Amino acid sequence: MSITISKTGVVLRTVVIDALLLAAACLVPTASHAFSLPLYQLNPMAFCLLLGMALVGDRRNGILLAVLMPVVSMLVVGMPVPAKCLCMVAELLTIVAVYALMSNRIRPLFSVLTAMLCGKVVYYLLKALIISPAVLVGTSVWLQMATIVVYGLVFAFIAKKSAD
């Protein structure tokens, strides 16, 4: 007699991870306002997306998180504003798409770094078109590059551990 684990356990794990990441995406803007800390400068939704991608490993789940995190946060907390929400969804979807295209060709670290850089390009292009090119970059470029590198390293580490 063999014991098999049903897909229910995998689905339940994914649902729990997604729910925690959605909660985190909503709590960061709240904590930023409550403690007067500019946590948004650390691009927490990208970090949550990368965690979800590394822990679940399913591109469809990444797409779901990329759309839901900014939208749910906007609806529940009021941040980001609708125009920035659209830019953020596009940025996060770009990260998922570019990573999916590159992950089989090059190492996860370089795939995710490239994906995040492409996501930033898409975000700022849309922000310039939709919102205003006058105040295009509100966060230090050096801080953004540092978070991309740190998040890339964390993602690569978690993805490697999850694959083992």
N, C-alpha and C positions, 0 to 999 in steps of 0.2 A: 504494500500500500504506500503510495507516495503522497506527500503533502505539497500542495501548490498554494502559492500566495496569489490571491485574486487581484485584479486590477483595482479593486476598491481601495485597497491599502495604498496604492500608488496615487490614486485620485485624491484620497483623503489627505495624504501628505502634501500634495500640490495645493489643495484648497486651503489648508492651514498656512502654508508658506505664503500664498497669495494674500490671504486675509491679514496676516501680520505685516506684510509689505505695504498693503493698502492703508492699514492703520498707521504705520510709520510715515507714509507719505502725507497723511492728514495731520499727524502730530507735530511734524517739523515746523510747518508755518505757525501753528499754535504756540509752540515753544519759542519760536523766534520772537513773536509779539510779546509773549508773557515775560520773557527774560531779556528783552531788548538785545538779542544776539542775532546777527545777520547770518543765520545758518543756511539760508537759501544760496549764499555765495559758494557753498560747498557742493552744490548740485546734488542734493539728496535723492531726487527722483531717479537720476541716472545711477546712483549707487544702489538704490533699491531694485532697479531694473536689472543691474548686473548681478546682484545677489540672487534674484529670481532665476535669471538665466543660468547661473552657475549651479544652483541647488536643484533646479528642476530639469534643465537641459532640454527643454522642448521649445522650438521656435514659435509654435502657436501660442504657448503660454507667455513667451516674451512679447508677442504682439498684443495679447490681451492686457498684460501689465502696462505696456507702453501707452495704450489708449486709456485704460481705466484710472491709473494713478493721477494724472493731471485733472481728468474730468471729475473723479470722485472728490478730490481735494478741493476743486473749484466749487462743487455743489455743497460739500459739507462745511468747509472752512471759509470759503470765499476767496481763496488764493490758490492758484494764480487767477488774475482777471481773464475774461474770456479770450482776448486777443493773444495774451501770453500763453494761455492754455493750448491754443492751436499751434503756436510755435513749439511748445514743449512736446506735444504729441508728435509732431513731425520730427523733432530731434530724436526722441526716444525710438520711434519707428525706424529712423535711419540707422541708429545704433544696432537694432535687431537685424535689419536687412543686410547691412555691410558685414556685420559679424558672421551672419549665416553664409554669406557668399565667400568669405575669406577663411573661415575656420577650418575647412578641409585642406586648404592650400598652405597655410603658414601657421606658426605656433599661436596658441591662444592669446598670449600676451600681446603680440604684434597685431593680431586680428582685432582685439578689443581696443587697443590704442588707436588704430586706424579708424575703427568704427566710431569711437568717441570724438575724434577730431572731425570726421565727416558730419557727425551729429551737430557739433558746434557750428560748423560752416552753414548747415541747413538752418539751424536756429537763428543765427545772426542775419542770414539773407532774408528769411521770413520776417524777422523783427524789423529790419530796415524797410521792407515793403509794406507791412501791415501796420506797424505801430508808429515808428518815427526813426529816421536815420540820424536825427540830431543827438539823441542820447543812446547811442547804439550799445556801447560796452559799459555796463555799470559795475562790473566786478573786474578786479585786477586780472590781466591776461596771465601774469605769472601764477596767481592763485589757481586759475582755471587749468593751466598746464600741470601744476603740481597735483591737483586733484585727479586729473586724467591719469597721470603716472601712478599715483597711489592706488586709485581704483583699479587700474589695469593689473597691478601687482596682486592686489587682493583677489580679483577675479581669477587670475591665472592660478593662484594658490588654491582657491576653493574648487575651481574646475578640475584641477589635477587630483585633489583629494577625493572629489566626488566620483571621478573616473576609476580610481583605485579600488 
